Amino acid sequence: MEDLRWHDLRGAAATNVLRAGIQLTDVATIMGWGPGKVHEIARRYVTSEEFGKAVAARMQRNTAATEV
């Protein structure tokens, strides 16, 4: 881990949060980055399948929370 930098850790954290389904704008706010930076990270490191699964899970949680 000699070559690990602070920015590597932040990028890994952002990638994991995106994979968990947190919205791009929320990740940008949390990380203090612009939405473009987060979009680039998502495009580069998060697969479409991972992103789709995370969005579907978020939709299920939102639907369950609004059902009475």
PDB file of N, CA, C, O and CB in Angstrom:
ATOM      1  N   MET A   1       0.814  -1.188   0.000  1.00  0.00           N
ATOM      2  CA  MET A   1       0.000   0.000   0.000  1.00  0.00           C
ATOM      3  C   MET A   1       0.861   1.255   0.000  1.00  0.00           C
ATOM      4  O   MET A   1       0.394   2.327   0.385  1.00  0.00           O
ATOM      5  CB  MET A   1      -0.928  -0.004   1.192  1.00  0.00           C
ATOM      6  N   GLU A   2       2.077   1.136  -0.416  1.00  0.00           N
ATOM      7  CA  GLU A   2       2.983   2.278  -0.425  1.00  0.00           C
ATOM      8  C   GLU A   2       2.546   3.363  -1.390  1.00  0.00           C
ATOM      9  O   GLU A   2       2.765   4.547  -1.131  1.00  0.00           O
ATOM     10  CB  GLU A   2       4.372   1.828  -0.771  1.00  0.00           C
ATOM     11  N   ASP A   3       1.936   2.981  -2.492  1.00  0.00           N
ATOM     12  CA  ASP A   3       1.565   3.945  -3.515  1.00  0.00           C
ATOM     13  C   ASP A   3       0.166   4.523  -3.325  1.00  0.00           C
ATOM     14  O   ASP A   3      -0.313   5.260  -4.186  1.00  0.00           O
ATOM     15  CB  ASP A   3       1.661   3.306  -4.861  1.00  0.00           C
ATOM     16  N   LEU A   4      -0.491   4.205  -2.226  1.00  0.00           N
ATOM     17  CA  LEU A   4      -1.842   4.681  -1.968  1.00  0.00           C
ATOM     18  C   LEU A   4      -1.823   6.155  -1.590  1.00  0.00           C
ATOM     19  O   LEU A   4      -1.036   6.587  -0.749  1.00  0.00           O
ATOM     20  CB  LEU A   4      -2.503   3.853  -0.860  1.00  0.00           C
ATOM     21  N   ARG A   5      -2.702   6.914  -2.225  1.00  0.00           N
ATOM     22  CA  ARG A   5      -2.790   8.340  -1.941  1.00  0.00           C
ATOM     23  C   ARG A   5      -4.171   8.667  -1.371  1.00  0.00           C
ATOM     24  O   ARG A   5      -5.109   7.881  -1.493  1.00  0.00           O
ATOM     25  CB  ARG A   5      -2.513   9.173  -3.219  1.00  0.00           C
ATOM     26  N   TRP A   6      -4.274   9.829  -0.754  1.00  0.00           N
ATOM     27  CA  TRP A   6      -5.536  10.300  -0.186  1.00  0.00           C
ATOM     28  C   TRP A   6      -6.633  10.299  -1.264  1.00  0.00           C
ATOM     29  O   TRP A   6      -7.762   9.880  -1.008  1.00  0.00           O
ATOM     30  CB  TRP A   6      -5.364  11.722   0.417  1.00  0.00           C
ATOM     31  N   HIS A   7      -6.293  10.767  -2.453  1.00  0.00           N
ATOM     32  CA  HIS A   7      -7.280  10.832  -3.532  1.00  0.00           C
ATOM     33  C   HIS A   7      -7.762   9.440  -3.942  1.00  0.00           C
ATOM     34  O   HIS A   7      -8.909   9.278  -4.361  1.00  0.00           O
ATOM     35  CB  HIS A   7      -6.690  11.555  -4.742  1.00  0.00           C
ATOM     36  N   ASP A   8      -6.895   8.441  -3.823  1.00  0.00           N
ATOM     37  CA  ASP A   8      -7.299   7.070  -4.112  1.00  0.00           C
ATOM     38  C   ASP A   8      -8.373   6.621  -3.130  1.00  0.00           C
ATOM     39  O   ASP A   8      -9.352   5.983  -3.517  1.00  0.00           O
ATOM     40  CB  ASP A   8      -6.088   6.122  -4.055  1.00  0.00           C
ATOM     41  N   LEU A   9      -8.187   6.953  -1.871  1.00  0.00           N
ATOM     42  CA  LEU A   9      -9.162   6.574  -0.843  1.00  0.00           C
ATOM     43  C   LEU A   9     -10.494   7.269  -1.068  1.00  0.00           C
ATOM     44  O   LEU A   9     -11.549   6.649  -0.938  1.00  0.00           O
ATOM     45  CB  LEU A   9      -8.629   6.908   0.551  1.00  0.00           C
ATOM     46  N   ARG A  10     -10.452   8.548  -1.404  1.00  0.00           N
ATOM     47  CA  ARG A  10     -11.685   9.298  -1.668  1.00  0.00           C
ATOM     48  C   ARG A  10     -12.398   8.719  -2.888  1.00  0.00           C
ATOM     49  O   ARG A  10     -13.620   8.572  -2.887  1.00  0.00           O
ATOM     50  CB  ARG A  10     -11.378  10.803  -1.884  1.00  0.00           C
ATOM     51  N   GLY A  11     -11.636   8.396  -3.921  1.00  0.00           N
ATOM     52  CA  GLY A  11     -12.242   7.806  -5.113  1.00  0.00           C
ATOM     53  C   GLY A  11     -12.876   6.460  -4.825  1.00  0.00           C
ATOM     54  O   GLY A  11     -13.963   6.160  -5.319  1.00  0.00           O
ATOM     55  N   ALA A  12     -12.197   5.649  -4.027  1.00  0.00           N
ATOM     56  CA  ALA A  12     -12.748   4.337  -3.653  1.00  0.00           C
ATOM     57  C   ALA A  12     -14.020   4.511  -2.831  1.00  0.00           C
ATOM     58  O   ALA A  12     -14.993   3.784  -3.035  1.00  0.00           O
ATOM     59  CB  ALA A  12     -11.706   3.511  -2.856  1.00  0.00           C
ATOM     60  N   ALA A  13     -14.020   5.459  -1.914  1.00  0.00           N
ATOM     61  CA  ALA A  13     -15.209   5.724  -1.097  1.00  0.00           C
ATOM     62  C   ALA A  13     -16.367   6.182  -1.985  1.00  0.00           C
ATOM     63  O   ALA A  13     -17.493   5.709  -1.834  1.00  0.00           O
ATOM     64  CB  ALA A  13     -14.903   6.792  -0.014  1.00  0.00           C
ATOM     65  N   ALA A  14     -16.093   7.091  -2.897  1.00  0.00           N
ATOM     66  CA  ALA A  14     -17.137   7.573  -3.802  1.00  0.00           C
ATOM     67  C   ALA A  14     -17.691   6.436  -4.650  1.00  0.00           C
ATOM     68  O   ALA A  14     -18.901   6.345  -4.857  1.00  0.00           O
ATOM     69  CB  ALA A  14     -16.594   8.685  -4.706  1.00  0.00           C
ATOM     70  N   THR A  15     -16.814   5.575  -5.137  1.00  0.00           N
ATOM     71  CA  THR A  15     -17.250   4.432  -5.946  1.00  0.00           C
ATOM     72  C   THR A  15     -18.154   3.522  -5.137  1.00  0.00           C
ATOM     73  O   THR A  15     -19.193   3.089  -5.635  1.00  0.00           O
ATOM     74  CB  THR A  15     -16.041   3.644  -6.472  1.00  0.00           C
ATOM     75  N   ASN A  16     -17.784   3.223  -3.904  1.00  0.00           N
ATOM     76  CA  ASN A  16     -18.593   2.341  -3.066  1.00  0.00           C
ATOM     77  C   ASN A  16     -19.945   2.957  -2.739  1.00  0.00           C
ATOM     78  O   ASN A  16     -20.956   2.256  -2.709  1.00  0.00           O
ATOM     79  CB  ASN A  16     -17.853   2.013  -1.782  1.00  0.00           C
ATOM     80  N   VAL A  17     -19.969   4.265  -2.494  1.00  0.00           N
ATOM     81  CA  VAL A  17     -21.229   4.943  -2.197  1.00  0.00           C
ATOM     82  C   VAL A  17     -22.130   4.946  -3.428  1.00  0.00           C
ATOM     83  O   VAL A  17     -23.338   4.744  -3.314  1.00  0.00           O
ATOM     84  CB  VAL A  17     -20.971   6.386  -1.716  1.00  0.00           C
ATOM     85  N   LEU A  18     -21.550   5.175  -4.603  1.00  0.00           N
ATOM     86  CA  LEU A  18     -22.332   5.116  -5.838  1.00  0.00           C
ATOM     87  C   LEU A  18     -22.894   3.715  -6.055  1.00  0.00           C
ATOM     88  O   LEU A  18     -24.046   3.562  -6.460  1.00  0.00           O
ATOM     89  CB  LEU A  18     -21.471   5.536  -7.042  1.00  0.00           C
ATOM     90  N   ARG A  19     -22.091   2.702  -5.790  1.00  0.00           N
ATOM     91  CA  ARG A  19     -22.546   1.314  -5.942  1.00  0.00           C
ATOM     92  C   ARG A  19     -23.681   0.993  -4.984  1.00  0.00           C
ATOM     93  O   ARG A  19     -24.505   0.122  -5.262  1.00  0.00           O
ATOM     94  CB  ARG A  19     -21.387   0.344  -5.715  1.00  0.00           C
ATOM     95  N   ALA A  20     -23.726   1.692  -3.857  1.00  0.00           N
ATOM     96  CA  ALA A  20     -24.789   1.474  -2.877  1.00  0.00           C
ATOM     97  C   ALA A  20     -26.086   2.169  -3.279  1.00  0.00           C
ATOM     98  O   ALA A  20     -27.123   1.978  -2.642  1.00  0.00           O
ATOM     99  CB  ALA A  20     -24.346   1.964  -1.509  1.00  0.00           C
ATOM    100  N   GLY A  21     -26.024   2.984  -4.346  1.00  0.00           N
ATOM    101  CA  GLY A  21     -27.246   3.594  -4.853  1.00  0.00           C
ATOM    102  C   GLY A  21     -27.468   5.043  -4.451  1.00  0.00           C
ATOM    103  O   GLY A  21     -28.534   5.599  -4.711  1.00  0.00           O
ATOM    104  N   ILE A  22     -26.485   5.656  -3.824  1.00  0.00           N
ATOM    105  CA  ILE A  22     -26.619   7.065  -3.471  1.00  0.00           C
ATOM    106  C   ILE A  22     -26.562   7.882  -4.762  1.00  0.00           C
ATOM    107  O   ILE A  22     -25.759   7.591  -5.648  1.00  0.00           O
ATOM    108  CB  ILE A  22     -25.498   7.512  -2.461  1.00  0.00           C
ATOM    109  N   GLN A  23     -27.401   8.887  -4.865  1.00  0.00           N
ATOM    110  CA  GLN A  23     -27.475   9.685  -6.083  1.00  0.00           C
ATOM    111  C   GLN A  23     -26.190  10.474  -6.324  1.00  0.00           C
ATOM    112  O   GLN A  23     -25.496  10.865  -5.386  1.00  0.00           O
ATOM    113  CB  GLN A  23     -28.661  10.634  -6.013  1.00  0.00           C
ATOM    114  N   LEU A  24     -25.893  10.698  -7.602  1.00  0.00           N
ATOM    115  CA  LEU A  24     -24.674  11.414  -7.981  1.00  0.00           C
ATOM    116  C   LEU A  24     -24.575  12.775  -7.296  1.00  0.00           C
ATOM    117  O   LEU A  24     -23.506  13.152  -6.815  1.00  0.00           O
ATOM    118  CB  LEU A  24     -24.621  11.593  -9.493  1.00  0.00           C
ATOM    119  N   THR A  25     -25.668  13.502  -7.252  1.00  0.00           N
ATOM    120  CA  THR A  25     -25.627  14.840  -6.641  1.00  0.00           C
ATOM    121  C   THR A  25     -25.321  14.761  -5.151  1.00  0.00           C
ATOM    122  O   THR A  25     -24.629  15.626  -4.615  1.00  0.00           O
ATOM    123  CB  THR A  25     -26.958  15.569  -6.860  1.00  0.00           C
ATOM    124  N   ASP A  26     -25.828  13.734  -4.480  1.00  0.00           N
ATOM    125  CA  ASP A  26     -25.544  13.561  -3.054  1.00  0.00           C
ATOM    126  C   ASP A  26     -24.077  13.206  -2.827  1.00  0.00           C
ATOM    127  O   ASP A  26     -23.452  13.700  -1.889  1.00  0.00           O
ATOM    128  CB  ASP A  26     -26.448  12.473  -2.455  1.00  0.00           C
ATOM    129  N   VAL A  27     -23.532  12.352  -3.684  1.00  0.00           N
ATOM    130  CA  VAL A  27     -22.119  11.990  -3.568  1.00  0.00           C
ATOM    131  C   VAL A  27     -21.248  13.227  -3.792  1.00  0.00           C
ATOM    132  O   VAL A  27     -20.258  13.432  -3.090  1.00  0.00           O
ATOM    133  CB  VAL A  27     -21.751  10.873  -4.584  1.00  0.00           C
ATOM    134  N   ALA A  28     -21.621  14.045  -4.771  1.00  0.00           N
ATOM    135  CA  ALA A  28     -20.860  15.270  -5.032  1.00  0.00           C
ATOM    136  C   ALA A  28     -20.851  16.172  -3.801  1.00  0.00           C
ATOM    137  O   ALA A  28     -19.810  16.727  -3.447  1.00  0.00           O
ATOM    138  CB  ALA A  28     -21.448  16.026  -6.241  1.00  0.00           C
ATOM    139  N   THR A  29     -21.984  16.321  -3.156  1.00  0.00           N
ATOM    140  CA  THR A  29     -22.079  17.144  -1.949  1.00  0.00           C
ATOM    141  C   THR A  29     -21.234  16.565  -0.827  1.00  0.00           C
ATOM    142  O   THR A  29     -20.495  17.295  -0.166  1.00  0.00           O
ATOM    143  CB  THR A  29     -23.535  17.267  -1.497  1.00  0.00           C
ATOM    144  N   ILE A  30     -21.338  15.267  -0.607  1.00  0.00           N
ATOM    145  CA  ILE A  30     -20.589  14.605   0.463  1.00  0.00           C
ATOM    146  C   ILE A  30     -19.089  14.754   0.250  1.00  0.00           C
ATOM    147  O   ILE A  30     -18.346  15.043   1.188  1.00  0.00           O
ATOM    148  CB  ILE A  30     -20.965  13.119   0.543  1.00  0.00           C
ATOM    149  N   MET A  31     -18.646  14.555  -0.997  1.00  0.00           N
ATOM    150  CA  MET A  31     -17.215  14.564  -1.294  1.00  0.00           C
ATOM    151  C   MET A  31     -16.662  15.961  -1.541  1.00  0.00           C
ATOM    152  O   MET A  31     -15.447  16.149  -1.594  1.00  0.00           O
ATOM    153  CB  MET A  31     -16.941  13.704  -2.491  1.00  0.00           C
ATOM    154  N   GLY A  32     -17.547  16.937  -1.692  1.00  0.00           N
ATOM    155  CA  GLY A  32     -17.088  18.286  -1.983  1.00  0.00           C
ATOM    156  C   GLY A  32     -16.618  18.448  -3.414  1.00  0.00           C
ATOM    157  O   GLY A  32     -15.768  19.291  -3.701  1.00  0.00           O
ATOM    158  N   TRP A  33     -17.164  17.648  -4.309  1.00  0.00           N
ATOM    159  CA  TRP A  33     -16.804  17.676  -5.714  1.00  0.00           C
ATOM    160  C   TRP A  33     -17.975  18.204  -6.527  1.00  0.00           C
ATOM    161  O   TRP A  33     -19.108  18.241  -6.047  1.00  0.00           O
ATOM    162  CB  TRP A  33     -16.385  16.278  -6.201  1.00  0.00           C
ATOM    163  N   GLY A  34     -17.702  18.605  -7.740  1.00  0.00           N
ATOM    164  CA  GLY A  34     -18.761  18.964  -8.668  1.00  0.00           C
ATOM    165  C   GLY A  34     -19.413  17.713  -9.223  1.00  0.00           C
ATOM    166  O   GLY A  34     -18.805  16.643  -9.232  1.00  0.00           O
ATOM    167  N   PRO A  35     -20.652  17.842  -9.686  1.00  0.00           N
ATOM    168  CA  PRO A  35     -21.340  16.681 -10.258  1.00  0.00           C
ATOM    169  C   PRO A  35     -20.590  16.056 -11.436  1.00  0.00           C
ATOM    170  O   PRO A  35     -20.656  14.843 -11.633  1.00  0.00           O
ATOM    171  CB  PRO A  35     -22.726  17.082 -10.705  1.00  0.00           C
ATOM    172  N   GLY A  36     -19.888  16.859 -12.207  1.00  0.00           N
ATOM    173  CA  GLY A  36     -19.130  16.326 -13.336  1.00  0.00           C
ATOM    174  C   GLY A  36     -18.044  15.353 -12.911  1.00  0.00           C
ATOM    175  O   GLY A  36     -17.822  14.338 -13.570  1.00  0.00           O
ATOM    176  N   LYS A  37     -17.370  15.660 -11.815  1.00  0.00           N
ATOM    177  CA  LYS A  37     -16.306  14.788 -11.289  1.00  0.00           C
ATOM    178  C   LYS A  37     -16.905  13.444 -10.864  1.00  0.00           C
ATOM    179  O   LYS A  37     -16.348  12.387 -11.162  1.00  0.00           O
ATOM    180  CB  LYS A  37     -15.576  15.467 -10.082  1.00  0.00           C
ATOM    181  N   VAL A  38     -18.042  13.495 -10.166  1.00  0.00           N
ATOM    182  CA  VAL A  38     -18.677  12.262  -9.703  1.00  0.00           C
ATOM    183  C   VAL A  38     -19.203  11.460 -10.894  1.00  0.00           C
ATOM    184  O   VAL A  38     -19.101  10.233 -10.911  1.00  0.00           O
ATOM    185  CB  VAL A  38     -19.824  12.577  -8.715  1.00  0.00           C
ATOM    186  N   HIS A  39     -19.750  12.131 -11.861  1.00  0.00           N
ATOM    187  CA  HIS A  39     -20.229  11.438 -13.063  1.00  0.00           C
ATOM    188  C   HIS A  39     -19.075  10.715 -13.756  1.00  0.00           C
ATOM    189  O   HIS A  39     -19.234   9.580 -14.205  1.00  0.00           O
ATOM    190  CB  HIS A  39     -20.898  12.437 -14.039  1.00  0.00           C
ATOM    191  N   GLU A  40     -17.926  11.362 -13.843  1.00  0.00           N
ATOM    192  CA  GLU A  40     -16.752  10.742 -14.474  1.00  0.00           C
ATOM    193  C   GLU A  40     -16.301   9.510 -13.696  1.00  0.00           C
ATOM    194  O   GLU A  40     -15.972   8.488 -14.298  1.00  0.00           O
ATOM    195  CB  GLU A  40     -15.595  11.755 -14.573  1.00  0.00           C
ATOM    196  N   ILE A  41     -16.283   9.592 -12.366  1.00  0.00           N
ATOM    197  CA  ILE A  41     -15.916   8.443 -11.535  1.00  0.00           C
ATOM    198  C   ILE A  41     -16.912   7.304 -11.755  1.00  0.00           C
ATOM    199  O   ILE A  41     -16.519   6.149 -11.917  1.00  0.00           O
ATOM    200  CB  ILE A  41     -15.868   8.842 -10.033  1.00  0.00           C
ATOM    201  N   ALA A  42     -18.206   7.641 -11.759  1.00  0.00           N
ATOM    202  CA  ALA A  42     -19.233   6.613 -11.970  1.00  0.00           C
ATOM    203  C   ALA A  42     -19.068   5.962 -13.335  1.00  0.00           C
ATOM    204  O   ALA A  42     -19.158   4.741 -13.455  1.00  0.00           O
ATOM    205  CB  ALA A  42     -20.642   7.218 -11.841  1.00  0.00           C
ATOM    206  N   ARG A  43     -18.831   6.761 -14.355  1.00  0.00           N
ATOM    207  CA  ARG A  43     -18.665   6.233 -15.708  1.00  0.00           C
ATOM    208  C   ARG A  43     -17.460   5.306 -15.800  1.00  0.00           C
ATOM    209  O   ARG A  43     -17.487   4.300 -16.508  1.00  0.00           O
ATOM    210  CB  ARG A  43     -18.520   7.376 -16.708  1.00  0.00           C
ATOM    211  N   ARG A  44     -16.413   5.656 -15.080  1.00  0.00           N
ATOM    212  CA  ARG A  44     -15.164   4.906 -15.183  1.00  0.00           C
ATOM    213  C   ARG A  44     -15.146   3.648 -14.312  1.00  0.00           C
ATOM    214  O   ARG A  44     -14.589   2.628 -14.719  1.00  0.00           O
ATOM    215  CB  ARG A  44     -14.007   5.795 -14.805  1.00  0.00           C
ATOM    216  N   TYR A  45     -15.747   3.706 -13.122  1.00  0.00           N
ATOM    217  CA  TYR A  45     -15.542   2.620 -12.158  1.00  0.00           C
ATOM    218  C   TYR A  45     -16.788   1.825 -11.768  1.00  0.00           C
ATOM    219  O   TYR A  45     -16.664   0.734 -11.213  1.00  0.00           O
ATOM    220  CB  TYR A  45     -14.951   3.180 -10.937  1.00  0.00           C
ATOM    221  N   VAL A  46     -17.957   2.332 -12.039  1.00  0.00           N
ATOM    222  CA  VAL A  46     -19.177   1.633 -11.637  1.00  0.00           C
ATOM    223  C   VAL A  46     -19.840   1.103 -12.902  1.00  0.00           C
ATOM    224  O   VAL A  46     -20.170   1.868 -13.808  1.00  0.00           O
ATOM    225  CB  VAL A  46     -20.151   2.576 -10.830  1.00  0.00           C
ATOM    226  N   THR A  47     -20.031  -0.202 -12.955  1.00  0.00           N
ATOM    227  CA  THR A  47     -20.624  -0.788 -14.150  1.00  0.00           C
ATOM    228  C   THR A  47     -22.107  -0.430 -14.246  1.00  0.00           C
ATOM    229  O   THR A  47     -22.746  -0.104 -13.246  1.00  0.00           O
ATOM    230  CB  THR A  47     -20.441  -2.316 -14.147  1.00  0.00           C
ATOM    231  N   SER A  48     -22.630  -0.496 -15.442  1.00  0.00           N
ATOM    232  CA  SER A  48     -24.054  -0.218 -15.659  1.00  0.00           C
ATOM    233  C   SER A  48     -24.913  -1.186 -14.860  1.00  0.00           C
ATOM    234  O   SER A  48     -25.956  -0.811 -14.326  1.00  0.00           O
ATOM    235  CB  SER A  48     -24.405  -0.308 -17.158  1.00  0.00           C
ATOM    236  N   GLU A  49     -24.468  -2.428 -14.784  1.00  0.00           N
ATOM    237  CA  GLU A  49     -25.229  -3.433 -14.033  1.00  0.00           C
ATOM    238  C   GLU A  49     -25.272  -3.086 -12.549  1.00  0.00           C
ATOM    239  O   GLU A  49     -26.332  -3.159 -11.928  1.00  0.00           O
ATOM    240  CB  GLU A  49     -24.617  -4.831 -14.228  1.00  0.00           C
ATOM    241  N   GLU A  50     -24.130  -2.707 -11.976  1.00  0.00           N
ATOM    242  CA  GLU A  50     -24.094  -2.319 -10.560  1.00  0.00           C
ATOM    243  C   GLU A  50     -24.980  -1.113 -10.302  1.00  0.00           C
ATOM    244  O   GLU A  50     -25.737  -1.075  -9.332  1.00  0.00           O
ATOM    245  CB  GLU A  50     -22.657  -2.015 -10.122  1.00  0.00           C
ATOM    246  N   PHE A  51     -24.874  -0.138 -11.177  1.00  0.00           N
ATOM    247  CA  PHE A  51     -25.646   1.083 -11.017  1.00  0.00           C
ATOM    248  C   PHE A  51     -27.144   0.780 -11.139  1.00  0.00           C
ATOM    249  O   PHE A  51     -27.949   1.295 -10.363  1.00  0.00           O
ATOM    250  CB  PHE A  51     -25.216   2.136 -12.061  1.00  0.00           C
ATOM    251  N   GLY A  52     -27.509  -0.047 -12.106  1.00  0.00           N
ATOM    252  CA  GLY A  52     -28.909  -0.423 -12.283  1.00  0.00           C
ATOM    253  C   GLY A  52     -29.468  -1.162 -11.077  1.00  0.00           C
ATOM    254  O   GLY A  52     -30.592  -0.896 -10.652  1.00  0.00           O
ATOM    255  N   LYS A  53     -28.699  -2.079 -10.527  1.00  0.00           N
ATOM    256  CA  LYS A  53     -29.133  -2.806  -9.329  1.00  0.00           C
ATOM    257  C   LYS A  53     -29.320  -1.859  -8.148  1.00  0.00           C
ATOM    258  O   LYS A  53     -30.280  -1.989  -7.389  1.00  0.00           O
ATOM    259  CB  LYS A  53     -28.118  -3.899  -8.969  1.00  0.00           C
ATOM    260  N   ALA A  54     -28.409  -0.917  -7.996  1.00  0.00           N
ATOM    261  CA  ALA A  54     -28.504   0.042  -6.884  1.00  0.00           C
ATOM    262  C   ALA A  54     -29.727   0.935  -7.043  1.00  0.00           C
ATOM    263  O   ALA A  54     -30.418   1.220  -6.065  1.00  0.00           O
ATOM    264  CB  ALA A  54     -27.229   0.904  -6.800  1.00  0.00           C
ATOM    265  N   VAL A  55     -29.996   1.377  -8.260  1.00  0.00           N
ATOM    266  CA  VAL A  55     -31.175   2.220  -8.509  1.00  0.00           C
ATOM    267  C   VAL A  55     -32.450   1.419  -8.253  1.00  0.00           C
ATOM    268  O   VAL A  55     -33.389   1.937  -7.649  1.00  0.00           O
ATOM    269  CB  VAL A  55     -31.164   2.772  -9.965  1.00  0.00           C
ATOM    270  N   ALA A  56     -32.496   0.171  -8.700  1.00  0.00           N
ATOM    271  CA  ALA A  56     -33.672  -0.671  -8.473  1.00  0.00           C
ATOM    272  C   ALA A  56     -33.906  -0.885  -6.984  1.00  0.00           C
ATOM    273  O   ALA A  56     -35.047  -0.840  -6.524  1.00  0.00           O
ATOM    274  CB  ALA A  56     -33.511  -2.023  -9.181  1.00  0.00           C
ATOM    275  N   ALA A  57     -32.845  -1.116  -6.232  1.00  0.00           N
ATOM    276  CA  ALA A  57     -32.974  -1.299  -4.783  1.00  0.00           C
ATOM    277  C   ALA A  57     -33.493  -0.025  -4.126  1.00  0.00           C
ATOM    278  O   ALA A  57     -34.330  -0.086  -3.225  1.00  0.00           O
ATOM    279  CB  ALA A  57     -31.621  -1.704  -4.165  1.00  0.00           C
ATOM    280  N   ARG A  58     -32.994   1.140  -4.576  1.00  0.00           N
ATOM    281  CA  ARG A  58     -33.460   2.417  -4.013  1.00  0.00           C
ATOM    282  C   ARG A  58     -34.936   2.623  -4.337  1.00  0.00           C
ATOM    283  O   ARG A  58     -35.698   3.100  -3.496  1.00  0.00           O
ATOM    284  CB  ARG A  58     -32.618   3.603  -4.561  1.00  0.00           C
ATOM    285  N   MET A  59     -35.338   2.268  -5.549  1.00  0.00           N
ATOM    286  CA  MET A  59     -36.748   2.403  -5.928  1.00  0.00           C
ATOM    287  C   MET A  59     -37.629   1.511  -5.068  1.00  0.00           C
ATOM    288  O   MET A  59     -38.711   1.927  -4.655  1.00  0.00           O
ATOM    289  CB  MET A  59     -36.944   2.061  -7.410  1.00  0.00           C
ATOM    290  N   GLN A  60     -37.182   0.292  -4.793  1.00  0.00           N
ATOM    291  CA  GLN A  60     -37.954  -0.619  -3.935  1.00  0.00           C
ATOM    292  C   GLN A  60     -38.095  -0.041  -2.532  1.00  0.00           C
ATOM    293  O   GLN A  60     -39.176  -0.080  -1.945  1.00  0.00           O
ATOM    294  CB  GLN A  60     -37.282  -2.010  -3.870  1.00  0.00           C
ATOM    295  N   ARG A  61     -36.994   0.499  -1.993  1.00  0.00           N
ATOM    296  CA  ARG A  61     -37.057   1.083  -0.648  1.00  0.00           C
ATOM    297  C   ARG A  61     -38.009   2.269  -0.618  1.00  0.00           C
ATOM    298  O   ARG A  61     -38.788   2.422   0.323  1.00  0.00           O
ATOM    299  CB  ARG A  61     -35.659   1.519  -0.182  1.00  0.00           C
ATOM    300  N   ASN A  62     -37.946   3.110  -1.651  1.00  0.00           N
ATOM    301  CA  ASN A  62     -38.839   4.270  -1.701  1.00  0.00           C
ATOM    302  C   ASN A  62     -40.294   3.856  -1.844  1.00  0.00           C
ATOM    303  O   ASN A  62     -41.175   4.463  -1.234  1.00  0.00           O
ATOM    304  CB  ASN A  62     -38.450   5.184  -2.852  1.00  0.00           C
ATOM    305  N   THR A  63     -40.553   2.836  -2.637  1.00  0.00           N
ATOM    306  CA  THR A  63     -41.917   2.350  -2.818  1.00  0.00           C
ATOM    307  C   THR A  63     -42.438   1.759  -1.520  1.00  0.00           C
ATOM    308  O   THR A  63     -43.578   2.022  -1.137  1.00  0.00           O
ATOM    309  CB  THR A  63     -41.981   1.307  -3.944  1.00  0.00           C
ATOM    310  N   ALA A  64     -41.631   0.974  -0.844  1.00  0.00           N
ATOM    311  CA  ALA A  64     -42.033   0.366   0.414  1.00  0.00           C
ATOM    312  C   ALA A  64     -42.293   1.430   1.479  1.00  0.00           C
ATOM    313  O   ALA A  64     -43.199   1.279   2.299  1.00  0.00           O
ATOM    314  CB  ALA A  64     -40.965  -0.614   0.894  1.00  0.00           C
ATOM    315  N   ALA A  65     -41.513   2.491   1.472  1.00  0.00           N
ATOM    316  CA  ALA A  65     -41.676   3.560   2.467  1.00  0.00           C
ATOM    317  C   ALA A  65     -42.946   4.365   2.240  1.00  0.00           C
ATOM    318  O   ALA A  65     -43.492   4.936   3.184  1.00  0.00           O
ATOM    319  CB  ALA A  65     -40.474   4.489   2.441  1.00  0.00           C
ATOM    320  N   THR A  66     -43.423   4.419   1.000  1.00  0.00           N
ATOM    321  CA  THR A  66     -44.625   5.225   0.713  1.00  0.00           C
ATOM    322  C   THR A  66     -45.903   4.427   0.746  1.00  0.00           C
ATOM    323  O   THR A  66     -46.989   5.005   0.704  1.00  0.00           O
ATOM    324  CB  THR A  66     -44.499   5.877  -0.625  1.00  0.00           C
ATOM    325  N   GLU A  67     -45.801   3.096   0.821  1.00  0.00           N
ATOM    326  CA  GLU A  67     -47.008   2.269   0.890  1.00  0.00           C
ATOM    327  C   GLU A  67     -47.608   2.345   2.274  1.00  0.00           C
ATOM    328  O   GLU A  67     -46.905   2.336   3.284  1.00  0.00           O
ATOM    329  CB  GLU A  67     -46.698   0.809   0.522  1.00  0.00           C
ATOM    330  N   VAL A  68     -48.913   2.419   2.293  1.00  0.00           N
ATOM    331  CA  VAL A  68     -49.624   2.517   3.589  1.00  0.00           C
ATOM    332  C   VAL A  68     -50.395   1.268   3.849  1.00  0.00           C
ATOM    333  O   VAL A  68     -51.056   1.154   4.881  1.00  0.00           O
ATOM    334  CB  VAL A  68     -50.569   3.721   3.623  1.00  0.00           C
TER     335      VAL A  68
END
